[in-house]
Amino acid sequence: MDITGRKIERIIITGLLDEYKKAQAYCRENGFRIIQANPCLTDGKHRSNVTSFEIVAEKDETDQ
């Protein structure tokens, strides 16, 4: 069995829906791979309104 240790940098980006494409572009341009993208239900009055997002992205620091 081989076990390899790797350093991973993980970021979490949150923002309004109109910033989602900008966040995706940031990840691509900086070598991050999106591992999870979630809508955020932040409107307490209208619970079904999606007003923001959360992206979890990471990159392997040993590739740099």
C-alpha positions, 0 to 999 in steps of 0.5 A: 500500500502506498500513502501519499501526503498532499497539501490541498488549498481549499477556498469557500466563495459566497456571494449574490447570484449575479456574481456566480459566473465571476466566482467560477472564472476566478476558480478557473483562472487560479487553478481551483477545481470546484468540488461543491456549489450550493444555492443559499436560501437567505431570504427569511421572509420567502424561504424558496427564494435563492438569493446567493451561492456558496462555492467550495473549491480546492487545488493541489499545492504540490502541482504548483 
